[in-house]
Amino acid sequence: MPVAINSDGLRGREINTPKPPHTFRILAVGDSVTFGYGVREEDTYVKVLERRLNEGESGGREFEVLNGGTLGVP
């Protein structure tokens, strides 16, 4: 499964810094489950959470959930 790691060391695309106005960011931290080992990025719980937050009534805010999961070292 191809995996993209951005310049901040997080799984996923590059992040705009500073964040866009009206954007609320959440950082998910954890292990290989958070990282989404073996699954496509869009199927990780991090991206599912982001989609669900943005589907609901957000009062004009957009949510970005960043994937700070890491793989264990043997």
CHARMM internal coordinates of N, CA and C (Angstrom, degrees):
IC EDIT
DIST 1 N 1 CA 1.4392
DIST 1 CA 1 C 1.5279
ANGL 1 N 1 CA 1 C 108.39
DIST 1 C 2 N 1.3399
ANGL 1 CA 1 C 2 N 118.52
DIHE 1 N 1 CA 1 C 2 N 118.88
DIST 2 N 2 CA 1.4691
ANGL 1 C 2 N 2 CA 120.31
DIHE 1 CA 1 C 2 N 2 CA 178.74
DIST 2 CA 2 C 1.5312
ANGL 2 N 2 CA 2 C 110.65
DIHE 1 C 2 N 2 CA 2 C -66.48
DIST 2 C 3 N 1.3097
ANGL 2 CA 2 C 3 N 115.81
DIHE 2 N 2 CA 2 C 3 N 140.27
DIST 3 N 3 CA 1.4598
ANGL 2 C 3 N 3 CA 121.88
DIHE 2 CA 2 C 3 N 3 CA -178.56
DIST 3 CA 3 C 1.5196
ANGL 3 N 3 CA 3 C 108.90
DIHE 2 C 3 N 3 CA 3 C -131.16
DIST 3 C 4 N 1.3422
ANGL 3 CA 3 C 4 N 116.34
DIHE 3 N 3 CA 3 C 4 N 133.28
DIST 4 N 4 CA 1.4667
ANGL 3 C 4 N 4 CA 121.46
DIHE 3 CA 3 C 4 N 4 CA 176.02
DIST 4 CA 4 C 1.5259
ANGL 4 N 4 CA 4 C 108.81
DIHE 3 C 4 N 4 CA 4 C -105.00
DIST 4 C 5 N 1.3190
ANGL 4 CA 4 C 5 N 115.63
DIHE 4 N 4 CA 4 C 5 N 129.90
DIST 5 N 5 CA 1.4576
ANGL 4 C 5 N 5 CA 122.23
DIHE 4 CA 4 C 5 N 5 CA 175.05
DIST 5 CA 5 C 1.5301
ANGL 5 N 5 CA 5 C 106.43
DIHE 4 C 5 N 5 CA 5 C -114.79
DIST 5 C 6 N 1.3413
ANGL 5 CA 5 C 6 N 116.60
DIHE 5 N 5 CA 5 C 6 N 126.38
DIST 6 N 6 CA 1.4656
ANGL 5 C 6 N 6 CA 118.84
DIHE 5 CA 5 C 6 N 6 CA -176.79
DIST 6 CA 6 C 1.5323
ANGL 6 N 6 CA 6 C 111.04
DIHE 5 C 6 N 6 CA 6 C -82.49
DIST 6 C 7 N 1.3217
ANGL 6 CA 6 C 7 N 116.72
DIHE 6 N 6 CA 6 C 7 N 179.21
DIST 7 N 7 CA 1.4619
ANGL 6 C 7 N 7 CA 121.43
DIHE 6 CA 6 C 7 N 7 CA -175.86
DIST 7 CA 7 C 1.5273
ANGL 7 N 7 CA 7 C 112.90
DIHE 6 C 7 N 7 CA 7 C -68.56
DIST 7 C 8 N 1.3269
ANGL 7 CA 7 C 8 N 117.90
DIHE 7 N 7 CA 7 C 8 N -12.67
DIST 8 N 8 CA 1.4651
ANGL 7 C 8 N 8 CA 121.76
DIHE 7 CA 7 C 8 N 8 CA 175.64
DIST 8 CA 8 C 1.5258
ANGL 8 N 8 CA 8 C 111.64
DIHE 7 C 8 N 8 CA 8 C -91.42
DIST 8 C 9 N 1.3357
ANGL 8 CA 8 C 9 N 116.99
DIHE 8 N 8 CA 8 C 9 N 0.39
DIST 9 N 9 CA 1.4533
ANGL 8 C 9 N 9 CA 121.61
DIHE 8 CA 8 C 9 N 9 CA 179.44
DIST 9 CA 9 C 1.5165
ANGL 9 N 9 CA 9 C 114.07
DIHE 8 C 9 N 9 CA 9 C 82.34
DIST 9 C 10 N 1.3346
ANGL 9 CA 9 C 10 N 117.45
DIHE 9 N 9 CA 9 C 10 N 14.33
DIST 10 N 10 CA 1.4566
ANGL 9 C 10 N 10 CA 122.73
DIHE 9 CA 9 C 10 N 10 CA 179.83
DIST 10 CA 10 C 1.5246
ANGL 10 N 10 CA 10 C 109.69
DIHE 9 C 10 N 10 CA 10 C -102.40
DIST 10 C 11 N 1.3242
ANGL 10 CA 10 C 11 N 116.17
DIHE 10 N 10 CA 10 C 11 N 150.92
DIST 11 N 11 CA 1.4610
ANGL 10 C 11 N 11 CA 119.31
DIHE 10 CA 10 C 11 N 11 CA 176.89
DIST 11 CA 11 C 1.5204
ANGL 11 N 11 CA 11 C 108.94
DIHE 10 C 11 N 11 CA 11 C -72.44
DIST 11 C 12 N 1.3305
ANGL 11 CA 11 C 12 N 116.18
DIHE 11 N 11 CA 11 C 12 N 128.10
DIST 12 N 12 CA 1.4551
ANGL 11 C 12 N 12 CA 120.68
DIHE 11 CA 11 C 12 N 12 CA 176.40
DIST 12 CA 12 C 1.5097
ANGL 12 N 12 CA 12 C 113.38
DIHE 11 C 12 N 12 CA 12 C 125.34
DIST 12 C 13 N 1.3040
ANGL 12 CA 12 C 13 N 113.42
DIHE 12 N 12 CA 12 C 13 N -168.17
DIST 13 N 13 CA 1.4657
ANGL 12 C 13 N 13 CA 121.49
DIHE 12 CA 12 C 13 N 13 CA -176.16
DIST 13 CA 13 C 1.5240
ANGL 13 N 13 CA 13 C 111.13
DIHE 12 C 13 N 13 CA 13 C -72.67
DIST 13 C 14 N 1.3332
ANGL 13 CA 13 C 14 N 115.77
DIHE 13 N 13 CA 13 C 14 N 168.83
DIST 14 N 14 CA 1.4636
ANGL 13 C 14 N 14 CA 120.97
DIHE 13 CA 13 C 14 N 14 CA 175.20
DIST 14 CA 14 C 1.5330
ANGL 14 N 14 CA 14 C 109.58
DIHE 13 C 14 N 14 CA 14 C -64.48
DIST 14 C 15 N 1.3017
ANGL 14 CA 14 C 15 N 115.86
DIHE 14 N 14 CA 14 C 15 N 150.43
DIST 15 N 15 CA 1.4573
ANGL 14 C 15 N 15 CA 122.44
DIHE 14 CA 14 C 15 N 15 CA -176.38
DIST 15 CA 15 C 1.5248
ANGL 15 N 15 CA 15 C 108.88
DIHE 14 C 15 N 15 CA 15 C -110.00
DIST 15 C 16 N 1.3320
ANGL 15 CA 15 C 16 N 116.33
DIHE 15 N 15 CA 15 C 16 N 134.31
DIST 16 N 16 CA 1.4590
ANGL 15 C 16 N 16 CA 120.67
DIHE 15 CA 15 C 16 N 16 CA 176.47
DIST 16 CA 16 C 1.5225
ANGL 16 N 16 CA 16 C 109.79
DIHE 15 C 16 N 16 CA 16 C -70.31
DIST 16 C 17 N 1.3316
ANGL 16 CA 16 C 17 N 115.33
DIHE 16 N 16 CA 16 C 17 N 127.43
DIST 17 N 17 CA 1.4568
ANGL 16 C 17 N 17 CA 121.01
DIHE 16 CA 16 C 17 N 17 CA 176.86
DIST 17 CA 17 C 1.5131
ANGL 17 N 17 CA 17 C 107.61
DIHE 16 C 17 N 17 CA 17 C -127.21
DIST 17 C 18 N 1.3192
ANGL 17 CA 17 C 18 N 119.16
DIHE 17 N 17 CA 17 C 18 N 124.37
DIST 18 N 18 CA 1.4624
ANGL 17 C 18 N 18 CA 126.65
DIHE 17 CA 17 C 18 N 18 CA -2.39
DIST 18 CA 18 C 1.5279
ANGL 18 N 18 CA 18 C 110.65
DIHE 17 C 18 N 18 CA 18 C -69.80
DIST 18 C 19 N 1.3312
ANGL 18 CA 18 C 19 N 114.91
DIHE 18 N 18 CA 18 C 19 N 165.21
DIST 19 N 19 CA 1.4647
ANGL 18 C 19 N 19 CA 119.66
DIHE 18 CA 18 C 19 N 19 CA -178.00
DIST 19 CA 19 C 1.5244
ANGL 19 N 19 CA 19 C 110.01
DIHE 18 C 19 N 19 CA 19 C -67.39
DIST 19 C 20 N 1.3324
ANGL 19 CA 19 C 20 N 116.22
DIHE 19 N 19 CA 19 C 20 N 152.17
DIST 20 N 20 CA 1.4683
ANGL 19 C 20 N 20 CA 120.10
DIHE 19 CA 19 C 20 N 20 CA 178.39
DIST 20 CA 20 C 1.5309
ANGL 20 N 20 CA 20 C 110.63
DIHE 19 C 20 N 20 CA 20 C -63.79
DIST 20 C 21 N 1.3310
ANGL 20 CA 20 C 21 N 117.01
DIHE 20 N 20 CA 20 C 21 N 153.34
DIST 21 N 21 CA 1.4600
ANGL 20 C 21 N 21 CA 119.80
DIHE 20 CA 20 C 21 N 21 CA 177.11
DIST 21 CA 21 C 1.5305
ANGL 21 N 21 CA 21 C 110.83
DIHE 20 C 21 N 21 CA 21 C -58.87
DIST 21 C 22 N 1.3208
ANGL 21 CA 21 C 22 N 116.07
DIHE 21 N 21 CA 21 C 22 N 149.89
DIST 22 N 22 CA 1.4665
ANGL 21 C 22 N 22 CA 123.36
DIHE 21 CA 21 C 22 N 22 CA 177.44
DIST 22 CA 22 C 1.5296
ANGL 22 N 22 CA 22 C 112.60
DIHE 21 C 22 N 22 CA 22 C 63.70
DIST 22 C 23 N 1.3229
ANGL 22 CA 22 C 23 N 116.34
DIHE 22 N 22 CA 22 C 23 N 23.42
DIST 23 N 23 CA 1.4594
ANGL 22 C 23 N 23 CA 121.09
DIHE 22 CA 22 C 23 N 23 CA 177.19
DIST 23 CA 23 C 1.5188
ANGL 23 N 23 CA 23 C 108.49
DIHE 22 C 23 N 23 CA 23 C -109.66
DIST 23 C 24 N 1.3194
ANGL 23 CA 23 C 24 N 115.58
DIHE 23 N 23 CA 23 C 24 N 131.25
DIST 24 N 24 CA 1.4575
ANGL 23 C 24 N 24 CA 122.84
DIHE 23 CA 23 C 24 N 24 CA 178.49
DIST 24 CA 24 C 1.5178
ANGL 24 N 24 CA 24 C 107.04
DIHE 23 C 24 N 24 CA 24 C -109.50
DIST 24 C 25 N 1.3306
ANGL 24 CA 24 C 25 N 116.80
DIHE 24 N 24 CA 24 C 25 N 122.33
DIST 25 N 25 CA 1.4595
ANGL 24 C 25 N 25 CA 120.71
DIHE 24 CA 24 C 25 N 25 CA -177.67
DIST 25 CA 25 C 1.5234
ANGL 25 N 25 CA 25 C 111.43
DIHE 24 C 25 N 25 CA 25 C -104.80
DIST 25 C 26 N 1.3171
ANGL 25 CA 25 C 26 N 114.40
DIHE 25 N 25 CA 25 C 26 N 140.58
DIST 26 N 26 CA 1.4568
ANGL 25 C 26 N 26 CA 122.52
DIHE 25 CA 25 C 26 N 26 CA 176.45
DIST 26 CA 26 C 1.5210
ANGL 26 N 26 CA 26 C 106.71
DIHE 25 C 26 N 26 CA 26 C -126.27
DIST 26 C 27 N 1.3134
ANGL 26 CA 26 C 27 N 117.12
DIHE 26 N 26 CA 26 C 27 N 132.49
DIST 27 N 27 CA 1.4582
ANGL 26 C 27 N 27 CA 121.45
DIHE 26 CA 26 C 27 N 27 CA 177.04
DIST 27 CA 27 C 1.5161
ANGL 27 N 27 CA 27 C 108.69
DIHE 26 C 27 N 27 CA 27 C -105.56
DIST 27 C 28 N 1.3259
ANGL 27 CA 27 C 28 N 116.05
DIHE 27 N 27 CA 27 C 28 N 117.53
DIST 28 N 28 CA 1.4576
ANGL 27 C 28 N 28 CA 121.78
DIHE 27 CA 27 C 28 N 28 CA 175.40
DIST 28 CA 28 C 1.5256
ANGL 28 N 28 CA 28 C 107.44
DIHE 27 C 28 N 28 CA 28 C -90.94
DIST 28 C 29 N 1.3242
ANGL 28 CA 28 C 29 N 116.58
DIHE 28 N 28 CA 28 C 29 N 124.57
DIST 29 N 29 CA 1.4621
ANGL 28 C 29 N 29 CA 120.81
DIHE 28 CA 28 C 29 N 29 CA 177.94
DIST 29 CA 29 C 1.5232
ANGL 29 N 29 CA 29 C 108.70
DIHE 28 C 29 N 29 CA 29 C -118.13
DIST 29 C 30 N 1.3067
ANGL 29 CA 29 C 30 N 115.97
DIHE 29 N 29 CA 29 C 30 N 149.28
DIST 30 N 30 CA 1.4554
ANGL 29 C 30 N 30 CA 118.90
DIHE 29 CA 29 C 30 N 30 CA -179.44
DIST 30 CA 30 C 1.5100
ANGL 30 N 30 CA 30 C 111.89
DIHE 29 C 30 N 30 CA 30 C 165.47
DIST 30 C 31 N 1.3194
ANGL 30 CA 30 C 31 N 113.21
DIHE 30 N 30 CA 30 C 31 N -157.33
DIST 31 N 31 CA 1.4567
ANGL 30 C 31 N 31 CA 121.44
DIHE 30 CA 30 C 31 N 31 CA -174.51
DIST 31 CA 31 C 1.5254
ANGL 31 N 31 CA 31 C 111.34
DIHE 30 C 31 N 31 CA 31 C -100.79
DIST 31 C 32 N 1.3208
ANGL 31 CA 31 C 32 N 115.95
DIHE 31 N 31 CA 31 C 32 N -151.12
DIST 32 N 32 CA 1.4691
ANGL 31 C 32 N 32 CA 120.93
DIHE 31 CA 31 C 32 N 32 CA -176.57
DIST 32 CA 32 C 1.5233
ANGL 32 N 32 CA 32 C 112.70
DIHE 31 C 32 N 32 CA 32 C -66.16
DIST 32 C 33 N 1.3410
ANGL 32 CA 32 C 33 N 118.21
DIHE 32 N 32 CA 32 C 33 N -23.51
DIST 33 N 33 CA 1.4630
ANGL 32 C 33 N 33 CA 120.33
DIHE 32 CA 32 C 33 N 33 CA 176.13
DIST 33 CA 33 C 1.5288
ANGL 33 N 33 CA 33 C 109.32
DIHE 32 C 33 N 33 CA 33 C -67.83
DIST 33 C 34 N 1.3203
ANGL 33 CA 33 C 34 N 116.83
DIHE 33 N 33 CA 33 C 34 N -45.86
DIST 34 N 34 CA 1.4687
ANGL 33 C 34 N 34 CA 121.07
DIHE 33 CA 33 C 34 N 34 CA 176.55
DIST 34 CA 34 C 1.5193
ANGL 34 N 34 CA 34 C 109.84
DIHE 33 C 34 N 34 CA 34 C -63.33
DIST 34 C 35 N 1.3168
ANGL 34 CA 34 C 35 N 117.17
DIHE 34 N 34 CA 34 C 35 N -45.87
DIST 35 N 35 CA 1.4605
ANGL 34 C 35 N 35 CA 121.64
DIHE 34 CA 34 C 35 N 35 CA 179.43
DIST 35 CA 35 C 1.5235
ANGL 35 N 35 CA 35 C 110.97
DIHE 34 C 35 N 35 CA 35 C -58.50
DIST 35 C 36 N 1.3242
ANGL 35 CA 35 C 36 N 115.96
DIHE 35 N 35 CA 35 C 36 N -35.50
DIST 36 N 36 CA 1.4512
ANGL 35 C 36 N 36 CA 120.45
DIHE 35 CA 35 C 36 N 36 CA -178.01
DIST 36 CA 36 C 1.5103
ANGL 36 N 36 CA 36 C 112.43
DIHE 35 C 36 N 36 CA 36 C 86.91
DIST 36 C 37 N 1.3259
ANGL 36 CA 36 C 37 N 115.96
DIHE 36 N 36 CA 36 C 37 N 42.65
DIST 37 N 37 CA 1.4594
ANGL 36 C 37 N 37 CA 120.77
DIHE 36 CA 36 C 37 N 37 CA -178.76
DIST 37 CA 37 C 1.5317
ANGL 37 N 37 CA 37 C 110.37
DIHE 36 C 37 N 37 CA 37 C -57.10
DIST 37 C 38 N 1.3254
ANGL 37 CA 37 C 38 N 115.68
DIHE 37 N 37 CA 37 C 38 N 123.63
DIST 38 N 38 CA 1.4563
ANGL 37 C 38 N 38 CA 121.48
DIHE 37 CA 37 C 38 N 38 CA 175.97
DIST 38 CA 38 C 1.5165
ANGL 38 N 38 CA 38 C 115.42
DIHE 37 C 38 N 38 CA 38 C 86.32
DIST 38 C 39 N 1.3337
ANGL 38 CA 38 C 39 N 117.78
DIHE 38 N 38 CA 38 C 39 N 2.57
DIST 39 N 39 CA 1.4691
ANGL 38 C 39 N 39 CA 119.68
DIHE 38 CA 38 C 39 N 39 CA 179.04
DIST 39 CA 39 C 1.5263
ANGL 39 N 39 CA 39 C 109.88
DIHE 38 C 39 N 39 CA 39 C -125.03
DIST 39 C 40 N 1.3239
ANGL 39 CA 39 C 40 N 114.42
DIHE 39 N 39 CA 39 C 40 N 158.16
DIST 40 N 40 CA 1.4642
ANGL 39 C 40 N 40 CA 119.40
DIHE 39 CA 39 C 40 N 40 CA 176.83
DIST 40 CA 40 C 1.5335
ANGL 40 N 40 CA 40 C 108.94
DIHE 39 C 40 N 40 CA 40 C -65.59
DIST 40 C 41 N 1.3190
ANGL 40 CA 40 C 41 N 116.27
DIHE 40 N 40 CA 40 C 41 N 149.94
DIST 41 N 41 CA 1.4683
ANGL 40 C 41 N 41 CA 120.83
DIHE 40 CA 40 C 41 N 41 CA -178.01
DIST 41 CA 41 C 1.5258
ANGL 41 N 41 CA 41 C 111.63
DIHE 40 C 41 N 41 CA 41 C -54.29
DIST 41 C 42 N 1.3286
ANGL 41 CA 41 C 42 N 117.41
DIHE 41 N 41 CA 41 C 42 N -43.22
DIST 42 N 42 CA 1.4653
ANGL 41 C 42 N 42 CA 120.08
DIHE 41 CA 41 C 42 N 42 CA -176.98
DIST 42 CA 42 C 1.5285
ANGL 42 N 42 CA 42 C 112.96
DIHE 41 C 42 N 42 CA 42 C -67.70
DIST 42 C 43 N 1.3337
ANGL 42 CA 42 C 43 N 117.68
DIHE 42 N 42 CA 42 C 43 N -13.58
DIST 43 N 43 CA 1.4642
ANGL 42 C 43 N 43 CA 121.75
DIHE 42 CA 42 C 43 N 43 CA 178.71
DIST 43 CA 43 C 1.5296
ANGL 43 N 43 CA 43 C 113.35
DIHE 42 C 43 N 43 CA 43 C -97.96
DIST 43 C 44 N 1.3337
ANGL 43 CA 43 C 44 N 117.97
DIHE 43 N 43 CA 43 C 44 N -2.06
DIST 44 N 44 CA 1.4645
ANGL 43 C 44 N 44 CA 119.65
DIHE 43 CA 43 C 44 N 44 CA 177.36
DIST 44 CA 44 C 1.5211
ANGL 44 N 44 CA 44 C 109.13
DIHE 43 C 44 N 44 CA 44 C -69.68
DIST 44 C 45 N 1.3379
ANGL 44 CA 44 C 45 N 116.49
DIHE 44 N 44 CA 44 C 45 N 154.09
DIST 45 N 45 CA 1.4642
ANGL 44 C 45 N 45 CA 118.28
DIHE 44 CA 44 C 45 N 45 CA 179.12
DIST 45 CA 45 C 1.5163
ANGL 45 N 45 CA 45 C 111.19
DIHE 44 C 45 N 45 CA 45 C -63.29
DIST 45 C 46 N 1.3199
ANGL 45 CA 45 C 46 N 117.62
DIHE 45 N 45 CA 45 C 46 N -25.94
DIST 46 N 46 CA 1.4621
ANGL 45 C 46 N 46 CA 121.56
DIHE 45 CA 45 C 46 N 46 CA 178.84
DIST 46 CA 46 C 1.5298
ANGL 46 N 46 CA 46 C 110.01
DIHE 45 C 46 N 46 CA 46 C -62.78
DIST 46 C 47 N 1.3231
ANGL 46 CA 46 C 47 N 117.49
DIHE 46 N 46 CA 46 C 47 N -47.25
DIST 47 N 47 CA 1.4681
ANGL 46 C 47 N 47 CA 120.63
DIHE 46 CA 46 C 47 N 47 CA -179.40
DIST 47 CA 47 C 1.5247
ANGL 47 N 47 CA 47 C 111.89
DIHE 46 C 47 N 47 CA 47 C -73.47
DIST 47 C 48 N 1.3317
ANGL 47 CA 47 C 48 N 117.06
DIHE 47 N 47 CA 47 C 48 N -32.91
DIST 48 N 48 CA 1.4692
ANGL 47 C 48 N 48 CA 120.01
DIHE 47 CA 47 C 48 N 48 CA 175.69
DIST 48 CA 48 C 1.5260
ANGL 48 N 48 CA 48 C 109.24
DIHE 47 C 48 N 48 CA 48 C -63.46
DIST 48 C 49 N 1.3343
ANGL 48 CA 48 C 49 N 117.30
DIHE 48 N 48 CA 48 C 49 N -44.26
DIST 49 N 49 CA 1.4648
ANGL 48 C 49 N 49 CA 121.50
DIHE 48 CA 48 C 49 N 49 CA 177.21
DIST 49 CA 49 C 1.5220
ANGL 49 N 49 CA 49 C 110.56
DIHE 48 C 49 N 49 CA 49 C -59.84
DIST 49 C 50 N 1.3264
ANGL 49 CA 49 C 50 N 117.76
DIHE 49 N 49 CA 49 C 50 N -45.58
DIST 50 N 50 CA 1.4630
ANGL 49 C 50 N 50 CA 121.75
DIHE 49 CA 49 C 50 N 50 CA 179.44
DIST 50 CA 50 C 1.5217
ANGL 50 N 50 CA 50 C 110.94
DIHE 49 C 50 N 50 CA 50 C -58.39
DIST 50 C 51 N 1.3394
ANGL 50 CA 50 C 51 N 116.83
DIHE 50 N 50 CA 50 C 51 N -46.07
DIST 51 N 51 CA 1.4677
ANGL 50 C 51 N 51 CA 120.20
DIHE 50 CA 50 C 51 N 51 CA 179.31
DIST 51 CA 51 C 1.5219
ANGL 51 N 51 CA 51 C 111.19
DIHE 50 C 51 N 51 CA 51 C -61.37
DIST 51 C 52 N 1.3167
ANGL 51 CA 51 C 52 N 116.85
DIHE 51 N 51 CA 51 C 52 N -45.28
DIST 52 N 52 CA 1.4690
ANGL 51 C 52 N 52 CA 120.31
DIHE 51 CA 51 C 52 N 52 CA -178.06
DIST 52 CA 52 C 1.5233
ANGL 52 N 52 CA 52 C 111.82
DIHE 51 C 52 N 52 CA 52 C -65.31
DIST 52 C 53 N 1.3200
ANGL 52 CA 52 C 53 N 117.13
DIHE 52 N 52 CA 52 C 53 N -40.10
DIST 53 N 53 CA 1.4585
ANGL 52 C 53 N 53 CA 119.44
DIHE 52 CA 52 C 53 N 53 CA 177.41
DIST 53 CA 53 C 1.5212
ANGL 53 N 53 CA 53 C 111.39
DIHE 52 C 53 N 53 CA 53 C -62.89
DIST 53 C 54 N 1.3196
ANGL 53 CA 53 C 54 N 116.72
DIHE 53 N 53 CA 53 C 54 N -39.08
DIST 54 N 54 CA 1.4675
ANGL 53 C 54 N 54 CA 120.43
DIHE 53 CA 53 C 54 N 54 CA -178.75
DIST 54 CA 54 C 1.5220
ANGL 54 N 54 CA 54 C 113.25
DIHE 53 C 54 N 54 CA 54 C -78.33
DIST 54 C 55 N 1.3275
ANGL 54 CA 54 C 55 N 118.00
DIHE 54 N 54 CA 54 C 55 N -16.58
DIST 55 N 55 CA 1.4723
ANGL 54 C 55 N 55 CA 121.30
DIHE 54 CA 54 C 55 N 55 CA 175.75
DIST 55 CA 55 C 1.5169
ANGL 55 N 55 CA 55 C 111.85
DIHE 54 C 55 N 55 CA 55 C -77.36
DIST 55 C 56 N 1.3154
ANGL 55 CA 55 C 56 N 116.83
DIHE 55 N 55 CA 55 C 56 N -28.02
DIST 56 N 56 CA 1.4604
ANGL 55 C 56 N 56 CA 121.33
DIHE 55 CA 55 C 56 N 56 CA -176.35
DIST 56 CA 56 C 1.5206
ANGL 56 N 56 CA 56 C 112.06
DIHE 55 C 56 N 56 CA 56 C -81.77
DIST 56 C 57 N 1.3149
ANGL 56 CA 56 C 57 N 115.56
DIHE 56 N 56 CA 56 C 57 N 178.47
DIST 57 N 57 CA 1.4687
ANGL 56 C 57 N 57 CA 121.87
DIHE 56 CA 56 C 57 N 57 CA 176.45
DIST 57 CA 57 C 1.5255
ANGL 57 N 57 CA 57 C 107.75
DIHE 56 C 57 N 57 CA 57 C -72.88
DIST 57 C 58 N 1.3132
ANGL 57 CA 57 C 58 N 116.55
DIHE 57 N 57 CA 57 C 58 N 116.60
DIST 58 N 58 CA 1.4594
ANGL 57 C 58 N 58 CA 119.98
DIHE 57 CA 57 C 58 N 58 CA -174.93
DIST 58 CA 58 C 1.5194
ANGL 58 N 58 CA 58 C 113.19
DIHE 57 C 58 N 58 CA 58 C -116.81
DIST 58 C 59 N 1.3166
ANGL 58 CA 58 C 59 N 118.02
DIHE 58 N 58 CA 58 C 59 N 5.99
DIST 59 N 59 CA 1.4560
ANGL 58 C 59 N 59 CA 119.69
DIHE 58 CA 58 C 59 N 59 CA 178.84
DIST 59 CA 59 C 1.5181
ANGL 59 N 59 CA 59 C 113.43
DIHE 58 C 59 N 59 CA 59 C 62.25
DIST 59 C 60 N 1.3198
ANGL 59 CA 59 C 60 N 116.77
DIHE 59 N 59 CA 59 C 60 N 35.21
DIST 60 N 60 CA 1.4663
ANGL 59 C 60 N 60 CA 120.60
DIHE 59 CA 59 C 60 N 60 CA 178.66
DIST 60 CA 60 C 1.5148
ANGL 60 N 60 CA 60 C 114.14
DIHE 59 C 60 N 60 CA 60 C 83.20
DIST 60 C 61 N 1.3205
ANGL 60 CA 60 C 61 N 117.34
DIHE 60 N 60 CA 60 C 61 N 3.39
DIST 61 N 61 CA 1.4611
ANGL 60 C 61 N 61 CA 121.19
DIHE 60 CA 60 C 61 N 61 CA 178.43
DIST 61 CA 61 C 1.5132
ANGL 61 N 61 CA 61 C 110.51
DIHE 60 C 61 N 61 CA 61 C -94.41
DIST 61 C 62 N 1.3107
ANGL 61 CA 61 C 62 N 115.01
DIHE 61 N 61 CA 61 C 62 N 149.40
DIST 62 N 62 CA 1.4563
ANGL 61 C 62 N 62 CA 120.74
DIHE 61 CA 61 C 62 N 62 CA 172.08
DIST 62 CA 62 C 1.5211
ANGL 62 N 62 CA 62 C 107.14
DIHE 61 C 62 N 62 CA 62 C -112.38
DIST 62 C 63 N 1.3169
ANGL 62 CA 62 C 63 N 115.20
DIHE 62 N 62 CA 62 C 63 N 143.28
DIST 63 N 63 CA 1.4568
ANGL 62 C 63 N 63 CA 120.38
DIHE 62 CA 62 C 63 N 63 CA -179.75
DIST 63 CA 63 C 1.5165
ANGL 63 N 63 CA 63 C 110.22
DIHE 62 C 63 N 63 CA 63 C -107.03
DIST 63 C 64 N 1.3167
ANGL 63 CA 63 C 64 N 116.16
DIHE 63 N 63 CA 63 C 64 N 137.55
DIST 64 N 64 CA 1.4595
ANGL 63 C 64 N 64 CA 123.36
DIHE 63 CA 63 C 64 N 64 CA 170.86
DIST 64 CA 64 C 1.5223
ANGL 64 N 64 CA 64 C 106.06
DIHE 63 C 64 N 64 CA 64 C -121.46
DIST 64 C 65 N 1.3178
ANGL 64 CA 64 C 65 N 116.78
DIHE 64 N 64 CA 64 C 65 N 122.71
DIST 65 N 65 CA 1.4545
ANGL 64 C 65 N 65 CA 120.56
DIHE 64 CA 64 C 65 N 65 CA 175.93
DIST 65 CA 65 C 1.5284
ANGL 65 N 65 CA 65 C 106.92
DIHE 64 C 65 N 65 CA 65 C -108.06
DIST 65 C 66 N 1.3066
ANGL 65 CA 65 C 66 N 115.50
DIHE 65 N 65 CA 65 C 66 N 116.51
DIST 66 N 66 CA 1.4570
ANGL 65 C 66 N 66 CA 121.81
DIHE 65 CA 65 C 66 N 66 CA -174.93
DIST 66 CA 66 C 1.5225
ANGL 66 N 66 CA 66 C 110.06
DIHE 65 C 66 N 66 CA 66 C -94.02
DIST 66 C 67 N 1.3243
ANGL 66 CA 66 C 67 N 115.64
DIHE 66 N 66 CA 66 C 67 N 140.88
DIST 67 N 67 CA 1.4577
ANGL 66 C 67 N 67 CA 121.07
DIHE 66 CA 66 C 67 N 67 CA -175.61
DIST 67 CA 67 C 1.5196
ANGL 67 N 67 CA 67 C 110.44
DIHE 66 C 67 N 67 CA 67 C -96.94
DIST 67 C 68 N 1.3391
ANGL 67 CA 67 C 68 N 115.52
DIHE 67 N 67 CA 67 C 68 N 102.28
DIST 68 N 68 CA 1.4515
ANGL 67 C 68 N 68 CA 121.86
DIHE 67 CA 67 C 68 N 68 CA 177.73
DIST 68 CA 68 C 1.5163
ANGL 68 N 68 CA 68 C 112.72
DIHE 67 C 68 N 68 CA 68 C -102.65
DIST 68 C 69 N 1.3416
ANGL 68 CA 68 C 69 N 116.57
DIHE 68 N 68 CA 68 C 69 N 20.60
DIST 69 N 69 CA 1.4610
ANGL 68 C 69 N 69 CA 120.53
DIHE 68 CA 68 C 69 N 69 CA 178.09
DIST 69 CA 69 C 1.5209
ANGL 69 N 69 CA 69 C 110.62
DIHE 68 C 69 N 69 CA 69 C -67.68
DIST 69 C 70 N 1.3155
ANGL 69 CA 69 C 70 N 115.49
DIHE 69 N 69 CA 69 C 70 N 154.97
DIST 70 N 70 CA 1.4566
ANGL 69 C 70 N 70 CA 120.33
DIHE 69 CA 69 C 70 N 70 CA -179.97
DIST 70 CA 70 C 1.5220
ANGL 70 N 70 CA 70 C 110.24
DIHE 69 C 70 N 70 CA 70 C -136.74
DIST 70 C 71 N 1.2940
ANGL 70 CA 70 C 71 N 116.08
DIHE 70 N 70 CA 70 C 71 N 152.90
DIST 71 N 71 CA 1.4530
ANGL 70 C 71 N 71 CA 120.98
DIHE 70 CA 70 C 71 N 71 CA 177.99
DIST 71 CA 71 C 1.5300
ANGL 71 N 71 CA 71 C 109.04
DIHE 70 C 71 N 71 CA 71 C -89.25
DIST 71 C 72 N 1.3144
ANGL 71 CA 71 C 72 N 115.83
DIHE 71 N 71 CA 71 C 72 N 142.42
DIST 72 N 72 CA 1.4667
ANGL 71 C 72 N 72 CA 120.33
DIHE 71 CA 71 C 72 N 72 CA 177.82
DIST 72 CA 72 C 1.5062
ANGL 72 N 72 CA 72 C 111.30
DIHE 71 C 72 N 72 CA 72 C -67.99
DIST 72 C 73 N 1.2999
ANGL 72 CA 72 C 73 N 114.91
DIHE 72 N 72 CA 72 C 73 N 155.88
DIST 73 N 73 CA 1.4661
ANGL 72 C 73 N 73 CA 120.96
DIHE 72 CA 72 C 73 N 73 CA 178.32
DIST 73 CA 73 C 1.5242
ANGL 73 N 73 CA 73 C 107.58
DIHE 72 C 73 N 73 CA 73 C -104.52
DIST 73 C 74 N 1.3391
ANGL 73 CA 73 C 74 N 116.76
DIHE 73 N 73 CA 73 C 74 N 125.96
DIST 74 N 74 CA 1.4761
ANGL 73 C 74 N 74 CA 119.18
DIHE 73 CA 73 C 74 N 74 CA -178.70
DIST 74 CA 74 C 1.5103
ANGL 74 N 74 CA 74 C 112.95
DIHE 73 C 74 N 74 CA 74 C -65.08
END
COOR INIT
IC SEED 1 N 1 CA 1 C
IC BUILD
